[in-house]
Amino acid sequence: MEETQNCETCKYWMETGGTDDGLVGECHRNAPHPETIDAASTANIRYAVWPVTADRNWCGKFEERPMATREVLARVALIQKMEADRKAK
């Protein structure tokens, strides 16, 4: 597996947040799976969830995500800002 073939760069992965250890997201490669919460009453709450993965995880079904124009521009702007901040120090 190549280093770049991980969840973060897969077209099926959607970032949902982050932790001190990195980004967290949902894998949309397959349909969400059912979960049940035992409620305080006699009824159970049923819902469906996407598998949650870390950005550096991988599963072997990787498909490269094409970068959208706005995503590329946002990353370029961030890099330029970081470079300007570094030069200002």
VOBA-1610 file (N, C-alpha, C; in pm, whole numbers, padded with zeros to 5 digits, always signed):
BEGIN
Met+00084-00118+00000Met+00000+00000+00000Met+00088+00124+00000Glu+00057+00218-00088Glu+00130+00343-00089Glu+00092+00427+00031Glu+00183+00512+00075Glu+00160+00596+00193Glu+00038+00686+00176Thr+00011+00730+00053Thr-00101+00822+00030Thr-00234+00751+00014Gln-00235+00620+00011Gln-00360+00547-00003Gln-00420+00520+00133Asn-00474+00624+00194Asn-00537+00612+00325Asn-00674+00679+00320Cys-00747+00672+00429Cys-00883+00725+00432Cys-00891+00872+00393Glu-00795+00951+00438Glu-00800+01096+00414Glu-00802+01130+00265Thr-00738+01049+00182Thr-00732+01080+00040Thr-00826+00994-00044Cys-00910+00916+00022Cys-01006+00829-00048Cys-01133+00907-00083Lys-01188+00880-00199Lys-01307+00953-00243Lys-01431+00918-00160Tyr-01428+00810-00086Tyr-01544+00769-00006Tyr-01542+00824+00137Trp-01435+00892+00176Trp-01419+00938+00315Trp-01463+01082+00330Met-01533+01111+00439Met-01579+01247+00467Met-01535+01285+00607Glu-01455+01390+00617Glu-01407+01437+00747Glu-01524+01487+00832Thr-01524+01450+00959Thr-01630+01495+01050Thr-01575+01566+01172Gly-01444+01564+01191Gly-01387+01631+01308Gly-01241+01593+01325Gly-01189+01626+01441Gly-01050+01597+01466Gly-01023+01574+01613Thr-00909+01516+01638Thr-00862+01492+01774Thr-00716+01536+01780Asp-00654+01523+01894Asp-00512+01554+01905Asp-00427+01460+01819Asp-00482+01344+01788Asp-00408+01245+01709Asp-00432+01256+01559Gly-00522+01342+01515Gly-00549+01357+01372Gly-00696+01374+01344Leu-00730+01361+01217Leu-00868+01380+01173Leu-00949+01251+01190Val-01080+01267+01200Val-01173+01156+01210Val-01280+01179+01104Gly-01330+01072+01046Gly-01433+01086+00945Gly-01514+00960+00927Glu-01605+00968+00831Glu-01693+00855+00801Glu-01657+00795+00667Cys-01660+00662+00660Cys-01637+00592+00535Cys-01773+00568+00469His-01788+00619+00347His-01913+00604+00273His-01898+00505+00158Arg-01803+00414+00171Arg-01778+00313+00067Arg-01896+00217+00055Asn-01952+00177+00168Asn-02068+00087+00171Asn-02183+00157+00244Ala-02296+00097+00244Ala-02412+00154+00312Ala-02389+00160+00463Pro-02454+00255+00532Pro-02441+00259+00678Pro-02497+00131+00739His-02446+00095+00855His-02493-00027+00921His-02581+00008+01040Pro-02675-00079+01074Pro-02769-00049+01183Pro-02704-00057+01321Glu-02749+00030+01408Glu-02706+00032+01548Glu-02831+00045+01634Thr-02823+00000+01757Thr-02934+00011+01850Thr-02883+00069+01981Ile-02956+00166+02034Ile-02925+00221+02166Ile-03031+00172+02262Asp-02989+00117+02375Asp-03085+00077+02478Asp-03131+00203+02550Ala-03254+00242+02528Ala-03308+00362+02592Ala-03348+00329+02736Ala-03369+00433+02815Ala-03408+00414+02955Ala-03545+00346+02965Ser-03628+00369+02866Ser-03760+00305+02867Ser-03748+00163+02811Thr-03858+00102+02784Thr-03857-00035+02730Thr-03831-00037+02579Ala-03834+00081+02516Ala-03812+00087+02371Ala-03663+00105+02340Asn-03620+00048+02231Asn-03484+00068+02181Asn-03488+00170+02069Ile-03384+00249+02058Ile-03375+00346+01950Ile-03287+00284+01842Arg-03338+00281+01721Arg-03264+00223+01609Arg-03225+00332+01511Tyr-03104+00323+01460Tyr-03055+00420+01363Tyr-02943+00355+01283Ala-02897+00425+01181Ala-02789+00371+01098Ala-02668+00464+01108Val-02548+00406+01104Val-02425+00484+01113Val-02326+00441+01006Trp-02247+00537+00960Trp-02136+00508+00871Trp-02020+00464+00958Pro-01933+00377+00910Pro-01815+00341+00987Pro-01726+00464+01009Val-01679+00483+01131Val-01592+00596+01164Val-01448+00548+01160Thr-01363+00626+01091Thr-01222+00590+01078Thr-01134+00712+01103Ala-01009+00687+01133Ala-00910+00793+01143Ala-00855+00821+01003Asp-00803+00940+00984Asp-00754+00980+00852Asp-00642+00891+00800Arg-00563+00832+00885Arg-00450+00748+00843Arg-00484+00600+00831Asn-00610+00562+00856Asn-00651+00423+00840Asn-00660+00388+00691Trp-00673+00261+00662Trp-00692+00216+00525Trp-00762+00080+00527Cys-00830+00045+00417Cys-00904-00080+00417Cys-00873-00169+00297Gly-00804-00119+00199Gly-00775-00199+00080Gly-00872-00174-00035Lys-00975-00094-00013Lys-01070-00060-00120Lys-01055+00087-00160Phe-00935+00139-00144Phe-00905+00279-00171Phe-00934+00317-00315Glu-00997+00433-00332Glu-01012+00495-00463Glu-00978+00642-00445Glu-00885+00689-00527Glu-00837+00826-00511Glu-00949+00928-00530Arg-00948+01026-00442Arg-01048+01134-00448Arg-00992+01245-00534Pro-01064+01283-00639Pro-01018+01398-00718Pro-01036+01525-00636Met-00939+01612-00640Met-00949+01737-00564Met-01034+01838-00639Ala-01133+01891-00573Ala-01218+01993-00631Ala-01138+02123-00639Thr-01173+02208-00732Thr-01102+02334-00752Thr-01098+02417-00624Arg-01209+02429-00554Arg-01211+02511-00433Arg-01124+02451-00323Glu-01114+02318-00319Glu-01029+02252-00221Glu-00882+02282-00252Val-00845+02278-00378Val-00708+02309-00418Val-00676+02454-00383Leu-00766+02546-00417Leu-00744+02688-00387Leu-00734+02713-00237Ala-00815+02645-00158Ala-00811+02661-00013Ala-00677+02611+00043Arg-00629+02500-00009Arg-00500+02448+00037Arg-00385+02539-00004Val-00390+02592-00125Val-00286+02685-00170Val-00285+02809-00082Ala-00403+02864-00052Ala-00413+02982+00033Ala-00357+02954+00172Leu-00385+02838+00227Leu-00334+02801+00359Leu-00182+02790+00357Ile-00128+02729+00254Ile+00018+02715+00242Ile+00083+02853+00228Gln+00023+02940+00149Gln+00077+03075+00133Gln+00075+03151+00264Lys-00032+03137+00340Lys-00042+03204+00470Lys+00064+03150+00566Met+00079+03020+00570Met+00179+02960+00658Met+00320+03006+00620Glu+00347+03014+00490Glu+00477+03059+00444Glu+00500+03206+00481Ala+00398+03290+00466Ala+00410+03431+00503Ala+00432+03445+00653Asp+00361+03367+00733Asp+00379+03370+00878Asp+00520+03327+00918Arg+00572+03225+00849Arg+00706+03176+00877Arg+00811+03283+00844Lys+00793+03350+00732Lys+00888+03455+00692Lys+00881+03576+00784Ala+00765+03601+00841Ala+00746+03717+00930Ala+00816+03698+01063Lys+00850+03576+01101Lys+00912+03549+01231Lys+01057+03581+01232
//
